[in-house]
Amino acid sequence: MKSQRRIAFRVALVSCLAFTLVSLIALRFTSAQEQKEQKDQKGQKPEASKPQLTPEASPSPATQQPGQQGREAGPIEIANTDLVTFTVTVTDSYGRYVSGLDKKAFKVFDDKAEQEIQYFSDDDSPVSVGIIFDVSGSMGGDKIRKAREALSRFIQTSHDSDEYFLIAFNSRAQLLLDKTRDGDAVLNKLTFVETKGNTALYDACYLGVEKVTRGAHQKRALLLISDGQDNNSRYTFNNVRRMLKESDVVVYSIGILGGNDPGSSLGMEGQSILDELSAVSGGKAFFPNTSAEMDELFERIALELRHQYSIGYRPKEFKPDGRWHKLKVKVTPPRGLPHLFARSRDGYYAITNPK
């Protein structure tokens, strides 16, 4: 009996110990699982907290880094250049235009220092031409009719791809045609123009320079048709003169003088104004006495524009200090040719220009 009780006690004790051991193992396993799940949760972010790429969050073209798509939409870079460019007209002692010279025939001096010519062309290239036509009261009678007829000779002789701007002026300057290659349209615009009012010559010249400098062609010119008498401009003679010296626009003036104009004070003053505005730009003023002479001069100007040389150089030790530099061009004639004459603008202001 005692032995049976001992056996039962031992079995119960072993069972109790086994149950306790299993419980402890299960508890430790459960605890380990909970700790693992907590670690996994700490290592992950909730799905809802992930940042979403929306159109508003996308980088705009202006803020993208170099090399990204859309770079071309950023601000435009403007490079400045110190290249001085100008046109040169070469004539012989009889006033005939001389073409076909090469770069070696030219020498350029900047404030008496010889420069290396880096750009040279003698191509028959088109021109952006501003036609400044006086329709004031002082241009009445035969003056405007003769000038209109002579202008047709200029257009007929010009390059087929020339670009025209037409500005008429009396008491104020008015743009009649903007950027056209239709020479007939220019002439048609002037067919029914009436002469009246005062003369805003300087305002018209100022507007003309502004327009042709925005033209499509590198060569730029103004054809000024007037008697040279200004009495109604906001701009002054010095304003226009300064603007011409700062630009590369060449002015050709045709002084339309009546029978009583040449010897009068107004006639002499008008001639002086046209002479100065033309000379400072590298152009020339003409004062025809007859209709036939006027026709010839308009044709001559068109031919000159087609026979000009284009020259460019970079001044040695250039400083953009705004100082005026004296420009001088010398031409050496080939063997067998007589003395030649070069005409160009007489200087420039030392400022950098947008390229």
C-alpha positions as a Markdown table, in Angstrom:
| # | Residue | x | y | z |
|---|---|---|---|---|
| 1 | Met | 0.0 | 0.0 | 0.0 |
| 2 | Lys | 2.8 | 2.3 | 0.9 |
| 3 | Ser | 4.7 | 1.5 | -2.3 |
| 4 | Gln | 1.6 | 2.3 | -4.4 |
| 5 | Arg | 1.2 | 5.7 | -2.7 |
| 6 | Arg | 4.8 | 6.5 | -3.3 |
| 7 | Ile | 4.5 | 5.6 | -7.0 |
| 8 | Ala | 1.3 | 7.8 | -7.3 |
| 9 | Phe | 3.0 | 10.7 | -5.5 |
| 10 | Arg | 6.1 | 10.5 | -7.9 |
| 11 | Val | 3.8 | 10.3 | -10.9 |
| 12 | Ala | 1.9 | 13.4 | -9.8 |
| 13 | Leu | 5.1 | 15.2 | -9.0 |
| 14 | Val | 6.6 | 14.4 | -12.4 |
| 15 | Ser | 3.4 | 15.5 | -14.1 |
| 16 | Cys | 3.4 | 18.7 | -12.2 |
| 17 | Leu | 7.0 | 19.4 | -13.1 |
| 18 | Ala | 6.4 | 18.6 | -16.7 |
| 19 | Phe | 3.3 | 20.9 | -16.9 |
| 20 | Thr | 5.3 | 23.7 | -15.2 |
| 21 | Leu | 8.2 | 23.2 | -17.7 |
| 22 | Val | 5.8 | 23.2 | -20.7 |
| 23 | Ser | 4.1 | 26.4 | -19.4 |
| 24 | Leu | 7.4 | 28.1 | -19.0 |
| 25 | Ile | 8.5 | 27.2 | -22.5 |
| 26 | Ala | 5.2 | 28.4 | -24.0 |
| 27 | Leu | 5.4 | 31.6 | -22.1 |
| 28 | Arg | 8.9 | 32.3 | -23.3 |
| 29 | Phe | 7.9 | 31.5 | -26.9 |
| 30 | Thr | 4.9 | 33.8 | -26.7 |
| 31 | Ser | 7.0 | 36.6 | -25.2 |
| 32 | Ala | 9.6 | 36.2 | -28.0 |
| 33 | Gln | 6.9 | 36.4 | -30.6 |
| 34 | Glu | 5.5 | 39.6 | -29.1 |
| 35 | Gln | 8.9 | 41.3 | -29.0 |
| 36 | Lys | 9.6 | 40.3 | -32.6 |
| 37 | Glu | 6.3 | 41.8 | -33.7 |
| 38 | Gln | 7.0 | 45.0 | -31.8 |
| 39 | Lys | 10.5 | 45.3 | -33.4 |
| 40 | Asp | 8.9 | 44.7 | -36.9 |
| 41 | Gln | 6.4 | 47.4 | -36.3 |
| 42 | Lys | 9.0 | 49.9 | -35.1 |
| 43 | Gly | 11.1 | 49.2 | -38.3 |
| 44 | Gln | 8.2 | 49.9 | -40.6 |
| 45 | Lys | 6.3 | 53.2 | -41.3 |
| 46 | Pro | 2.5 | 53.0 | -41.7 |
| 47 | Glu | 1.4 | 52.8 | -45.3 |
| 48 | Ala | -0.7 | 56.0 | -45.0 |
| 49 | Ser | 2.4 | 58.1 | -43.9 |
| 50 | Lys | 4.3 | 57.5 | -47.2 |
| 51 | Pro | 4.8 | 60.8 | -49.1 |
| 52 | Gln | 2.8 | 60.9 | -52.4 |
| 53 | Leu | 4.2 | 62.5 | -55.5 |
| 54 | Thr | 1.6 | 65.0 | -56.7 |
| 55 | Pro | 1.7 | 67.5 | -59.6 |
| 56 | Glu | 2.3 | 70.3 | -57.1 |
| 57 | Ala | 5.3 | 68.5 | -55.6 |
| 58 | Ser | 6.9 | 67.9 | -59.0 |
| 59 | Pro | 10.0 | 70.2 | -59.7 |
| 60 | Ser | 9.1 | 73.0 | -62.1 |
| 61 | Pro | 11.3 | 73.7 | -65.2 |
| 62 | Ala | 12.7 | 76.8 | -63.5 |
| 63 | Thr | 13.9 | 74.9 | -60.4 |
| 64 | Gln | 15.2 | 71.7 | -62.1 |
| 65 | Gln | 18.9 | 71.1 | -61.8 |
| 66 | Pro | 21.3 | 71.2 | -64.8 |
| 67 | Gly | 20.9 | 68.1 | -66.9 |
| 68 | Gln | 17.3 | 67.6 | -66.0 |
| 69 | Gln | 14.5 | 67.7 | -68.6 |
| 70 | Gly | 13.1 | 71.2 | -69.0 |
| 71 | Arg | 16.4 | 73.0 | -68.7 |
| 72 | Glu | 15.7 | 75.1 | -71.8 |
| 73 | Ala | 12.8 | 76.7 | -70.0 |
| 74 | Gly | 15.1 | 78.5 | -67.6 |
| 75 | Pro | 16.2 | 82.1 | -68.0 |
| 76 | Ile | 17.9 | 83.0 | -71.3 |
| 77 | Glu | 21.7 | 83.8 | -71.0 |
| 78 | Ile | 22.8 | 86.9 | -72.9 |
| 79 | Ala | 26.4 | 87.0 | -73.8 |
| 80 | Asn | 28.0 | 90.4 | -74.3 |
| 81 | Thr | 30.6 | 91.0 | -77.0 |
| 82 | Asp | 33.2 | 93.6 | -77.6 |
| 83 | Leu | 33.2 | 93.1 | -81.4 |
| 84 | Val | 33.1 | 96.4 | -83.2 |
| 85 | Thr | 31.3 | 96.1 | -86.6 |
| 86 | Phe | 30.7 | 98.7 | -89.3 |
| 87 | Thr | 30.3 | 99.1 | -93.0 |
| 88 | Val | 32.8 | 100.7 | -95.4 |
| 89 | Thr | 32.2 | 102.4 | -98.7 |
| 90 | Val | 35.1 | 102.5 | -101.1 |
| 91 | Thr | 35.2 | 104.9 | -104.1 |
| 92 | Asp | 37.8 | 106.1 | -106.6 |
| 93 | Ser | 38.6 | 109.7 | -107.4 |
| 94 | Tyr | 35.6 | 109.8 | -109.7 |
| 95 | Gly | 33.2 | 108.7 | -107.1 |
| 96 | Arg | 32.7 | 105.2 | -108.6 |
| 97 | Tyr | 32.2 | 102.3 | -106.2 |
| 98 | Val | 35.0 | 99.8 | -105.9 |
| 99 | Ser | 34.2 | 96.2 | -105.1 |
| 100 | Gly | 36.2 | 93.0 | -105.1 |
| 101 | Leu | 38.9 | 94.1 | -102.6 |
| 102 | Asp | 40.1 | 91.5 | -100.1 |
| 103 | Lys | 40.8 | 91.9 | -96.4 |
| 104 | Lys | 44.5 | 92.7 | -96.9 |
| 105 | Ala | 43.6 | 95.9 | -98.7 |
| 106 | Phe | 42.1 | 97.4 | -95.4 |
| 107 | Lys | 43.7 | 98.7 | -92.2 |
| 108 | Val | 41.7 | 99.7 | -89.2 |
| 109 | Phe | 42.9 | 102.1 | -86.5 |
| 110 | Asp | 41.2 | 102.5 | -83.1 |
| 111 | Asp | 42.5 | 105.7 | -81.5 |
| 112 | Lys | 45.5 | 105.5 | -83.9 |
| 113 | Ala | 46.3 | 101.9 | -82.8 |
| 114 | Glu | 46.1 | 99.4 | -85.7 |
| 115 | Gln | 43.7 | 96.5 | -85.1 |
| 116 | Glu | 43.4 | 93.0 | -86.4 |
| 117 | Ile | 40.4 | 92.5 | -88.7 |
| 118 | Gln | 38.5 | 89.4 | -87.5 |
| 119 | Tyr | 35.4 | 89.7 | -89.6 |
| 120 | Phe | 35.3 | 90.7 | -93.3 |
| 121 | Ser | 32.6 | 90.4 | -96.0 |
| 122 | Asp | 31.9 | 92.0 | -99.3 |
| 123 | Asp | 28.8 | 90.1 | -100.0 |
| 124 | Asp | 25.8 | 91.7 | -101.7 |
| 125 | Ser | 23.7 | 91.2 | -98.6 |
| 126 | Pro | 20.2 | 92.6 | -97.9 |
| 127 | Val | 19.6 | 95.7 | -95.7 |
| 128 | Ser | 17.0 | 96.8 | -93.2 |
| 129 | Val | 16.1 | 100.2 | -94.5 |
| 130 | Gly | 14.1 | 102.9 | -92.7 |
| 131 | Ile | 12.5 | 105.3 | -95.1 |
| 132 | Ile | 11.9 | 108.6 | -93.3 |
| 133 | Phe | 9.6 | 110.7 | -95.5 |
| 134 | Asp | 8.8 | 114.4 | -94.7 |
| 135 | Val | 5.1 | 115.2 | -95.3 |
| 136 | Ser | 5.0 | 118.5 | -93.5 |
| 137 | Gly | 3.7 | 121.8 | -95.0 |
| 138 | Ser | 7.2 | 122.8 | -96.1 |
| 139 | Met | 7.3 | 119.8 | -98.5 |
| 140 | Gly | 4.3 | 121.0 | -100.5 |
| 141 | Gly | 4.1 | 121.5 | -104.2 |
| 142 | Asp | 6.5 | 119.7 | -106.5 |
| 143 | Lys | 8.8 | 118.7 | -103.6 |
| 144 | Ile | 6.9 | 115.6 | -102.4 |
| 145 | Arg | 5.9 | 114.5 | -105.9 |
| 146 | Lys | 9.5 | 114.5 | -107.1 |
| 147 | Ala | 10.7 | 112.7 | -104.0 |
| 148 | Arg | 8.0 | 110.0 | -104.4 |
| 149 | Glu | 9.0 | 109.4 | -108.0 |
| 150 | Ala | 12.7 | 109.2 | -107.1 |
| 151 | Leu | 12.0 | 106.8 | -104.3 |
| 152 | Ser | 10.7 | 104.3 | -106.8 |
| 153 | Arg | 14.2 | 104.3 | -108.5 |
| 154 | Phe | 15.7 | 103.4 | -105.1 |
| 155 | Ile | 13.4 | 100.5 | -104.5 |
| 156 | Gln | 13.9 | 99.2 | -108.1 |
| 157 | Thr | 17.6 | 99.1 | -107.6 |
| 158 | Ser | 17.7 | 97.7 | -104.1 |
| 159 | His | 18.3 | 94.0 | -103.1 |
| 160 | Asp | 15.2 | 91.8 | -103.5 |
| 161 | Ser | 15.3 | 90.8 | -99.9 |
| 162 | Asp | 15.7 | 94.3 | -98.4 |
| 163 | Glu | 13.4 | 95.0 | -95.5 |
| 164 | Tyr | 11.5 | 98.3 | -95.4 |
| 165 | Phe | 10.1 | 100.5 | -92.6 |
| 166 | Leu | 8.1 | 103.5 | -93.7 |
| 167 | Ile | 7.8 | 106.5 | -91.3 |
| 168 | Ala | 6.1 | 109.7 | -92.4 |
| 169 | Phe | 6.3 | 112.8 | -90.3 |
| 170 | Asn | 4.8 | 116.3 | -90.1 |
| 171 | Ser | 3.8 | 117.5 | -86.6 |
| 172 | Arg | 4.5 | 114.0 | -85.3 |
| 173 | Ala | 6.2 | 110.9 | -86.6 |
| 174 | Gln | 4.0 | 108.0 | -87.6 |
| 175 | Leu | 5.0 | 104.4 | -88.6 |
| 176 | Leu | 3.0 | 103.7 | -91.8 |
| 177 | Leu | 4.6 | 100.3 | -92.6 |
| 178 | Asp | 6.5 | 97.9 | -90.3 |
| 179 | Lys | 8.9 | 95.2 | -91.7 |
| 180 | Thr | 7.8 | 94.7 | -95.3 |
| 181 | Arg | 9.7 | 93.4 | -98.3 |
| 182 | Asp | 7.0 | 94.8 | -100.6 |
| 183 | Gly | 8.5 | 97.9 | -102.2 |
| 184 | Asp | 5.2 | 98.6 | -104.1 |
| 185 | Ala | 3.4 | 98.7 | -100.8 |
| 186 | Val | 5.8 | 101.5 | -99.7 |
| 187 | Leu | 5.1 | 103.6 | -102.8 |
| 188 | Asn | 1.3 | 103.0 | -102.6 |
| 189 | Lys | 1.3 | 104.3 | -99.0 |
| 190 | Leu | 2.8 | 107.6 | -100.2 |
| 191 | Thr | 0.5 | 108.0 | -103.2 |
| 192 | Phe | -2.3 | 109.9 | -101.4 |
| 193 | Val | -0.3 | 111.6 | -98.6 |
| 194 | Glu | -1.1 | 115.2 | -98.1 |
| 195 | Thr | 1.5 | 117.7 | -96.9 |
| 196 | Lys | 0.5 | 119.7 | -93.9 |
| 197 | Gly | 1.5 | 120.7 | -90.4 |
| 198 | Asn | 4.9 | 121.3 | -88.7 |
| 199 | Thr | 8.1 | 119.2 | -89.0 |
| 200 | Ala | 9.1 | 116.7 | -86.3 |
| 201 | Leu | 12.3 | 115.6 | -88.1 |
| 202 | Tyr | 14.3 | 114.6 | -85.0 |
| 203 | Asp | 11.4 | 112.5 | -83.6 |
| 204 | Ala | 11.1 | 110.7 | -86.9 |
| 205 | Cys | 14.9 | 110.0 | -87.1 |
| 206 | Tyr | 14.8 | 108.7 | -83.5 |
| 207 | Leu | 11.9 | 106.4 | -84.3 |
| 208 | Gly | 13.6 | 105.2 | -87.5 |
| 209 | Val | 16.8 | 104.2 | -85.6 |
| 210 | Glu | 14.8 | 102.3 | -83.0 |
| 211 | Lys | 13.0 | 100.4 | -85.7 |
| 212 | Val | 15.8 | 99.4 | -88.0 |
| 213 | Thr | 18.0 | 98.3 | -85.1 |
| 214 | Arg | 15.4 | 95.6 | -84.5 |
| 215 | Gly | 15.3 | 94.6 | -88.2 |
| 216 | Ala | 16.1 | 91.2 | -89.6 |
| 217 | His | 19.4 | 92.1 | -91.3 |
| 218 | Gln | 22.8 | 93.0 | -90.0 |
| 219 | Lys | 23.2 | 95.9 | -92.4 |
| 220 | Arg | 21.0 | 98.9 | -91.4 |
| 221 | Ala | 20.3 | 102.2 | -93.0 |
| 222 | Leu | 18.0 | 105.2 | -92.9 |
| 223 | Leu | 16.9 | 107.0 | -96.0 |
| 224 | Leu | 15.9 | 110.5 | -94.9 |
| 225 | Ile | 13.9 | 112.6 | -97.4 |
| 226 | Ser | 13.3 | 116.1 | -96.1 |
| 227 | Asp | 14.2 | 119.7 | -96.4 |
| 228 | Gly | 15.9 | 119.5 | -93.0 |
| 229 | Gln | 13.8 | 122.0 | -91.2 |
| 230 | Asp | 12.6 | 120.9 | -87.7 |
| 231 | Asn | 10.2 | 122.9 | -85.6 |
| 232 | Asn | 8.1 | 120.4 | -83.6 |
| 233 | Ser | 10.2 | 117.6 | -82.1 |
| 234 | Arg | 10.4 | 116.4 | -78.5 |
| 235 | Tyr | 13.9 | 115.1 | -79.2 |
| 236 | Thr | 16.7 | 117.5 | -80.0 |
| 237 | Phe | 19.4 | 117.5 | -82.6 |
| 238 | Asn | 22.0 | 116.4 | -80.0 |
| 239 | Asn | 19.7 | 113.5 | -78.9 |
| 240 | Val | 19.6 | 112.1 | -82.4 |
| 241 | Arg | 23.2 | 112.7 | -83.0 |
| 242 | Arg | 24.2 | 110.8 | -79.9 |
| 243 | Met | 21.9 | 107.9 | -80.8 |
| 244 | Leu | 23.4 | 107.6 | -84.2 |
| 245 | Lys | 26.9 | 107.6 | -82.7 |
| 246 | Glu | 25.9 | 104.7 | -80.4 |
| 247 | Ser | 24.3 | 102.7 | -83.2 |
| 248 | Asp | 25.5 | 101.1 | -86.5 |
| 249 | Val | 22.8 | 102.7 | -88.6 |
| 250 | Val | 24.0 | 104.6 | -91.7 |
| 251 | Val | 22.0 | 107.7 | -92.7 |
| 252 | Tyr | 21.6 | 108.9 | -96.3 |
| 253 | Ser | 19.8 | 112.2 | -96.6 |
| 254 | Ile | 18.1 | 113.6 | -99.6 |
| 255 | Gly | 17.6 | 117.4 | -99.2 |
| 256 | Ile | 14.5 | 118.4 | -101.1 |
| 257 | Leu | 15.1 | 122.1 | -101.6 |
| 258 | Gly | 12.7 | 124.4 | -103.5 |
| 259 | Gly | 13.6 | 127.4 | -105.7 |
| 260 | Asn | 13.7 | 129.7 | -102.7 |
| 261 | Asp | 15.4 | 127.4 | -100.2 |
| 262 | Pro | 19.1 | 127.0 | -101.0 |
| 263 | Gly | 20.2 | 130.5 | -100.2 |
| 264 | Ser | 17.8 | 131.2 | -97.4 |
| 265 | Ser | 18.6 | 130.9 | -93.8 |
| 266 | Leu | 16.2 | 128.0 | -93.4 |
| 267 | Gly | 17.7 | 126.3 | -96.5 |
| 268 | Met | 21.2 | 126.6 | -95.2 |
| 269 | Glu | 20.3 | 125.4 | -91.8 |
| 270 | Gly | 18.4 | 122.4 | -93.2 |
| 271 | Gln | 21.4 | 121.4 | -95.3 |
| 272 | Ser | 23.7 | 121.7 | -92.3 |
| 273 | Ile | 21.5 | 119.4 | -90.2 |
| 274 | Leu | 21.2 | 116.8 | -92.9 |
| 275 | Asp | 25.0 | 116.9 | -93.6 |
| 276 | Glu | 25.8 | 116.4 | -89.9 |
| 277 | Leu | 23.3 | 113.6 | -89.3 |
| 278 | Ser | 24.6 | 111.7 | -92.3 |
| 279 | Ala | 28.3 | 112.3 | -91.7 |
| 280 | Val | 28.3 | 111.1 | -88.1 |
| 281 | Ser | 26.8 | 107.8 | -89.1 |
| 282 | Gly | 29.2 | 107.1 | -92.0 |
| 283 | Gly | 26.6 | 108.1 | -94.6 |
| 284 | Lys | 26.2 | 111.1 | -96.9 |
| 285 | Ala | 23.8 | 113.9 | -97.7 |
| 286 | Phe | 22.8 | 114.8 | -101.2 |
| 287 | Phe | 21.0 | 118.0 | -102.5 |
| 288 | Pro | 19.8 | 117.4 | -106.1 |
| 289 | Asn | 18.8 | 120.4 | -108.2 |
| 290 | Thr | 16.7 | 118.7 | -110.8 |
| 291 | Ser | 14.4 | 115.7 | -111.0 |
| 292 | Ala | 16.8 | 113.8 | -113.2 |
| 293 | Glu | 19.6 | 114.4 | -110.6 |
| 294 | Met | 17.3 | 113.2 | -107.8 |
| 295 | Asp | 16.5 | 110.0 | -109.7 |
| 296 | Glu | 20.2 | 109.3 | -110.2 |
| 297 | Leu | 21.0 | 109.9 | -106.5 |
| 298 | Phe | 18.4 | 107.6 | -105.2 |
| 299 | Glu | 19.7 | 104.9 | -107.5 |
| 300 | Arg | 23.2 | 105.6 | -106.4 |
| 301 | Ile | 22.4 | 105.2 | -102.7 |
| 302 | Ala | 20.8 | 101.8 | -103.5 |
| 303 | Leu | 23.9 | 100.7 | -105.3 |
| 304 | Glu | 26.2 | 101.9 | -102.5 |
| 305 | Leu | 24.3 | 99.7 | -100.0 |
| 306 | Arg | 24.9 | 96.7 | -102.2 |
| 307 | His | 28.6 | 97.4 | -102.7 |
| 308 | Gln | 29.6 | 98.0 | -99.1 |
| 309 | Tyr | 32.2 | 96.1 | -97.1 |
| 310 | Ser | 31.4 | 94.8 | -93.6 |
| 311 | Ile | 34.3 | 94.8 | -91.2 |
| 312 | Gly | 34.6 | 93.7 | -87.5 |
| 313 | Tyr | 37.4 | 93.6 | -84.9 |
| 314 | Arg | 37.9 | 93.2 | -81.2 |
| 315 | Pro | 39.8 | 96.2 | -79.8 |
| 316 | Lys | 43.0 | 95.4 | -77.9 |
| 317 | Glu | 42.6 | 95.8 | -74.1 |
| 318 | Phe | 39.0 | 96.7 | -74.5 |
| 319 | Lys | 37.4 | 98.4 | -71.5 |
| 320 | Pro | 33.6 | 99.0 | -71.4 |
| 321 | Asp | 34.0 | 102.5 | -69.8 |
| 322 | Gly | 31.7 | 104.3 | -72.2 |
| 323 | Arg | 34.6 | 106.4 | -73.7 |
| 324 | Trp | 34.4 | 107.6 | -77.3 |
| 325 | His | 37.0 | 105.9 | -79.6 |
| 326 | Lys | 38.1 | 107.4 | -82.8 |
| 327 | Leu | 37.8 | 105.0 | -85.8 |
| 328 | Lys | 39.9 | 105.3 | -89.0 |
| 329 | Val | 39.9 | 103.0 | -92.0 |
| 330 | Lys | 42.6 | 103.1 | -94.7 |
| 331 | Val | 42.5 | 101.2 | -97.9 |
| 332 | Thr | 45.5 | 100.4 | -100.1 |
| 333 | Pro | 44.6 | 100.0 | -103.8 |
| 334 | Pro | 45.9 | 97.0 | -105.7 |
| 335 | Arg | 48.6 | 97.6 | -108.2 |
| 336 | Gly | 47.3 | 99.5 | -111.2 |
| 337 | Leu | 44.4 | 101.2 | -109.4 |
| 338 | Pro | 44.5 | 104.9 | -108.5 |
| 339 | His | 44.1 | 106.3 | -105.0 |
| 340 | Leu | 41.0 | 105.0 | -103.2 |
| 341 | Phe | 38.8 | 106.6 | -100.6 |
| 342 | Ala | 37.1 | 104.8 | -97.6 |
| 343 | Arg | 34.1 | 106.2 | -95.8 |
| 344 | Ser | 32.7 | 104.8 | -92.6 |
| 345 | Arg | 31.4 | 105.9 | -89.2 |
| 346 | Asp | 34.0 | 107.9 | -87.4 |
| 347 | Gly | 34.0 | 106.2 | -84.0 |
| 348 | Tyr | 32.1 | 104.3 | -81.3 |
| 349 | Tyr | 31.4 | 104.3 | -77.6 |
| 350 | Ala | 33.1 | 101.6 | -75.6 |
| 351 | Ile | 30.2 | 99.6 | -74.3 |
| 352 | Thr | 29.5 | 95.8 | -74.5 |
| 353 | Asn | 26.6 | 94.9 | -76.8 |
| 354 | Pro | 24.2 | 91.9 | -76.6 |
| 355 | Lys | 25.3 | 89.2 | -79.0 |
